Amino acid sequence: MCNRILIIMALSFLTTGFFAAENKTKTKKPVQEAPKVQRGYVPKAEITIVEGEDTLVKEYRINGQLRAIKVTPKSGFPPYYLIDRQGTGEFVKLGPDMGEEMTVPNWILIEW
């Protein structure tokens, strides 16, 4: 009985050493560093200008998503804005004497 225990213990020590030696021979893959982001980085808007017969339209896109539209009528009326506040595609009309409150800056901190 005692011999069996000794044999089992000896085999377990031998196999443990074998697996430990096998793990040491494997080469580790180099870890890629994450790209460095500048502090205070703000993505710049891509501006597309479309000139119609009676209006000048500027579309502001951030990361390919349309976020705001500025419409400037050529007839002398003041310009107004269509702004997507939540990023859902629902635009709110803002401009002089429109009764809307001023929009505050919105930043996307985390996006999936």
VOLUMMI-839698 format. One line per 3 residues: number of its first residue (from 1); for each residue x, y, z of N, C-alpha, C. Coordinates in Angstrom, 2 decimals. Each point is the difference from the previous one (the first is absolute). Layout:
<recs>
NUM> X/Y/Z/X/Y/Z/X/Y/Z ~ ...
</recs>
This chain:
<recs>
1> 0.83/-1.19/0.00/-0.83/1.19/0.00/0.87/1.25/0.00 ~ 1.03/-0.06/0.83/0.91/1.14/0.11/0.78/0.19/-1.30 ~ 0.32/-1.12/-0.66/0.73/0.08/-1.27/-0.84/0.66/-1.09
4> -1.30/-0.28/0.00/-0.90/0.60/-0.99/-0.04/1.51/0.16 ~ -0.09/0.45/1.22/-0.05/1.44/0.26/1.29/0.66/-0.45 ~ 1.12/-0.64/0.29/1.29/0.55/-0.42/0.12/0.06/-1.52
7> -0.49/-1.03/-0.67/0.05/-0.02/-1.47/-0.89/1.09/-0.58 ~ -1.20/0.16/0.55/-0.92/1.04/-0.48/0.59/1.39/0.23 ~ 0.59/0.21/1.16/0.62/1.30/0.28/1.18/0.26/-0.93
10> 0.80/-1.00/-0.27/1.16/0.17/-0.88/-0.46/0.32/-1.42 ~ -1.04/-0.70/-0.48/-0.53/0.27/-1.34/-0.60/1.40/-0.09 ~ -0.69/0.43/1.04/-0.59/1.34/-0.03/1.08/1.08/-0.03
13> 1.09/-0.20/0.76/1.10/0.97/-0.03/0.68/0.02/-1.36 ~ 0.16/-1.18/-0.61/0.65/-0.07/-1.31/-0.85/0.66/-1.09 ~ -1.30/-0.25/0.01/-0.87/0.59/-1.02/-0.15/1.50/0.20
16> 0.00/0.45/1.24/-0.08/1.44/0.26/1.23/0.70/-0.55 ~ 1.15/-0.58/0.21/1.23/0.58/-0.53/0.02/0.00/-1.51 ~ -0.58/-1.05/-0.61/-0.06/-0.08/-1.46/-0.85/1.12/-0.57
19> -1.19/0.24/0.58/-0.88/1.05/-0.48/0.59/1.38/0.25 ~ 0.69/0.17/1.11/0.63/1.29/0.29/1.11/0.28/-1.00 ~ 0.78/-1.02/-0.36/1.07/0.18/-0.98/-0.59/0.28/-1.38
22> -1.13/-0.60/-0.32/-0.64/0.23/-1.29/-0.48/1.44/-0.12 ~ -0.54/0.57/1.06/-0.48/1.38/-0.02/1.13/0.99/-0.17 ~ 1.18/-0.31/0.52/1.13/0.92/-0.10/0.53/0.08/-1.42
25> -0.14/-1.08/-0.78/0.54/0.00/-1.35/-0.88/0.75/-0.99 ~ -1.23/0.25/0.32/-0.88/0.73/-0.90/0.42/1.47/-0.04 ~ -0.02/0.56/-1.19/0.36/1.42/-0.13/-1.25/0.84/0.24
28> 0.20/1.10/0.66/-1.11/0.90/0.28/-0.15/0.98/-1.15 ~ -1.25/0.30/-0.34/-0.26/0.96/-1.05/0.20/1.40/0.55 ~ 0.60/0.87/-0.78/0.18/1.37/0.49/-1.35/0.71/0.11
31> -0.16/0.76/1.04/-1.23/0.73/0.24/0.07/1.33/-0.74 ~ -1.05/0.28/-0.76/-0.04/1.27/-0.73/-0.45/1.10/0.94 ~ 0.68/1.11/-0.07/-0.38/1.13/0.84/-1.22/0.69/-0.61
34> -0.84/0.53/0.86/-1.17/0.74/-0.46/0.46/1.31/-0.61 ~ -0.71/0.48/-1.03/0.40/1.27/-0.59/-0.15/1.13/1.02 ~ 0.96/0.91/-0.03/-0.03/1.10/0.96/-0.96/1.08/-0.49
37> -0.84/0.45/0.92/-0.99/1.02/-0.30/0.44/1.28/0.70 ~ -0.04/1.07/-0.75/0.40/1.28/0.59/-1.07/0.45/0.99 ~ 0.46/0.59/1.07/-0.92/0.51/1.01/-0.77/1.17/-0.58
40> -1.30/0.02/0.20/-0.84/1.08/-0.49/-0.33/-0.13/-1.47 ~ 0.16/-1.20/-0.60/-0.28/-0.20/-1.42/-1.49/0.11/-0.26 ~ -0.36/0.80/-0.97/-1.39/0.14/-0.41/-0.05/-0.28/-1.50
43> -0.83/-0.96/-0.44/-0.05/-0.29/-1.43/-0.54/1.19/-0.77 ~ 0.62/0.29/-1.14/-0.42/1.14/-0.81/-1.18/-0.41/-0.87 ~ -0.88/0.96/-0.21/-1.18/-0.25/-0.82/0.37/0.08/-1.48
46> -0.59/-0.89/-0.78/0.12/0.06/-1.45/-1.14/0.87/-0.49 ~ 0.31/1.02/-0.77/-1.02/0.94/-0.44/-0.23/-0.18/-1.50 ~ -1.27/-0.20/-0.37/-0.40/-0.10/-1.40/-0.87/1.20/-0.31
49> 0.35/0.74/-1.05/-0.76/1.19/-0.38/-0.80/-0.32/-1.26 ~ -1.31/0.23/0.09/-0.91/-0.22/-1.13/-0.67/1.33/-0.29 ~ 0.18/0.48/-1.23/-0.59/1.30/-0.36/-1.20/-0.24/-0.91
52> -1.16/0.45/0.47/-1.22/-0.10/-0.77/-0.33/1.34/-0.65 ~ -1.18/0.08/-0.63/-0.40/1.25/-0.65/-0.26/1.11/1.01 ~ -0.63/-0.34/1.13/-0.37/1.03/0.96/0.61/-0.21/1.39
55> 0.80/-1.05/0.19/0.62/-0.25/1.31/1.42/-0.52/-0.15 ~ 0.76/0.19/1.06/1.33/-0.59/0.14/-0.06/-0.92/1.22 ~ 0.28/-1.29/-0.20/-0.12/-0.99/1.06/1.39/-0.54/0.34
58> 0.34/0.01/1.29/1.25/-0.59/0.48/-0.36/-1.17/0.90 ~ 0.52/-1.19/-0.33/-0.25/-1.20/0.80/1.26/-0.31/0.80 ~ -0.16/-0.18/1.30/1.11/-0.30/0.90/-0.09/-1.45/0.44
61> 1.04/-0.79/-0.33/0.03/-1.42/0.36/1.19/-0.26/0.91 ~ -0.23/-0.82/1.02/1.06/-0.45/0.90/-0.01/-1.52/-0.04 ~ 1.14/-0.59/-0.35/0.14/-1.45/-0.17/-1.03/-0.55/-0.99
64> -0.29/0.77/-1.05/-0.93/-0.44/-1.03/-1.46/0.18/0.34 ~ -0.32/0.47/1.18/-1.39/0.16/0.43/-0.39/1.47/-0.10 ~ -1.12/0.28/-0.67/-0.49/1.36/-0.16/-0.47/0.53/1.35
67> 0.63/1.07/0.48/-0.32/0.54/1.33/-0.70/1.35/-0.05 ~ 0.27/0.82/-1.03/-0.62/1.32/-0.06/-0.07/0.46/-1.45 ~ -0.98/0.85/-0.27/-0.17/0.59/-1.33/-0.23/1.49/0.20
70> 0.75/0.82/-0.73/-0.21/1.45/0.04/-0.61/0.40/-1.34 ~ -1.16/0.62/0.05/-0.70/0.44/-1.20/0.04/1.52/-0.04 ~ 0.58/0.55/-1.06/0.08/1.45/-0.17/-0.80/0.38/-1.23
73> -1.18/0.61/0.18/-0.78/0.44/-1.16/0.70/1.17/-0.70 ~ -0.07/0.01/-1.34/0.62/1.08/-0.76/-0.90/1.23/-0.08 ~ -1.23/-0.12/0.48/-0.95/1.10/-0.10/0.17/1.04/1.11
76> 1.04/-0.13/0.84/0.24/0.99/1.03/-0.50/-0.38/1.38 ~ -0.71/-1.11/0.11/-0.46/-0.46/1.30/1.20/-0.53/0.80 ~ -0.08/0.04/1.34/1.13/-0.50/0.80/0.13/-1.53/-0.12
79> 1.21/-0.51/0.16/0.19/-1.45/-0.09/-0.61/-0.72/1.20 ~ -0.34/-1.25/-0.19/-0.49/-0.84/1.09/0.72/-1.34/-0.06 ~ -0.10/-0.73/1.10/0.72/-1.27/0.14/-0.97/-1.13/0.25
82> 0.32/-1.17/-0.53/-0.67/-1.25/0.35/1.05/-0.83/0.73 ~ -0.25/-0.30/1.27/1.01/-0.65/0.84/-0.54/-1.32/0.53 ~ 0.83/-1.04/-0.12/-0.31/-1.32/0.56/0.63/-0.05/1.39
85> -0.78/0.27/1.01/0.53/0.11/1.37/0.43/-1.34/0.59 ~ -0.76/-1.06/-0.27/0.26/-1.30/0.62/0.75/-0.97/-0.91 ~ 0.18/0.34/-1.26/0.65/-0.91/-0.93/-0.93/-1.08/-0.51
88> -1.32/0.24/0.07/-0.99/-0.99/-0.42/-0.55/0.26/-1.39 ~ 0.38/1.12/-0.63/-0.53/0.35/-1.31/-1.21/0.90/0.08 ~ -0.39/0.39/1.20/-1.14/0.90/0.19/0.54/1.42/0.17
91> -0.30/0.86/-0.96/0.56/1.35/-0.02/-0.97/1.01/0.61 ~ 0.58/0.97/0.71/-0.75/1.09/0.62/0.40/1.28/-0.71 ~ -0.99/0.82/-0.34/0.27/1.25/-0.71/0.31/1.10/1.00
94> 1.15/0.64/-0.18/0.42/1.09/0.87/0.35/1.22/-0.85 ~ -0.32/1.14/0.52/0.33/1.23/-0.71/-0.56/1.19/0.75 ~ 0.18/1.19/-0.55/-0.52/1.18/0.69/-1.53/-0.01/0.05
97> -0.53/0.34/1.14/-1.46/0.08/0.22/-0.72/-1.32/-0.26 ~ 0.63/-1.12/0.30/-0.64/-1.29/-0.21/-0.56/-0.56/1.30 ~ 0.31/0.64/1.12/-0.54/-0.45/1.27/0.75/-1.17/0.62
100> 1.04/-0.49/-0.63/0.79/-1.11/0.56/1.11/0.54/0.87 ~ 0.31/-0.71/1.06/1.11/0.39/0.85/1.31/-0.34/-0.69 ~ 1.05/0.63/0.44/1.32/-0.23/-0.58/0.46/-1.42/0.33
103> 0.67/-0.64/-0.95/0.52/-1.34/0.27/1.34/0.10/0.70 ~ 0.24/-0.92/0.89/1.28/-0.06/0.70/0.88/-1.02/-0.71 ~ 1.31/0.13/0.12/0.89/-0.97/-0.66/-0.22/-1.41/0.55
106> 0.00/-0.97/-0.90/-0.14/-1.41/0.38/1.24/-0.74/-0.47 ~ 0.56/-0.84/0.87/1.16/-0.80/-0.35/-0.35/-1.46/0.18 ~ 0.48/-0.82/-0.92/-0.16/-1.45/0.13/1.22/-0.52/0.73
109> -0.21/-0.55/1.19/1.12/-0.52/0.79/0.31/-1.44/-0.36 ~ -1.04/-0.83/-0.08/0.19/-1.41/-0.32/-1.07/-0.38/-1.01 ~ 0.42/-0.73/-1.05/-0.95/-0.41/-1.02/0.28/-1.44/-0.39
112> -1.05/-0.82/-0.07/0.17/-1.40/-0.38/-0.43/-0.17/-1.42
</recs>
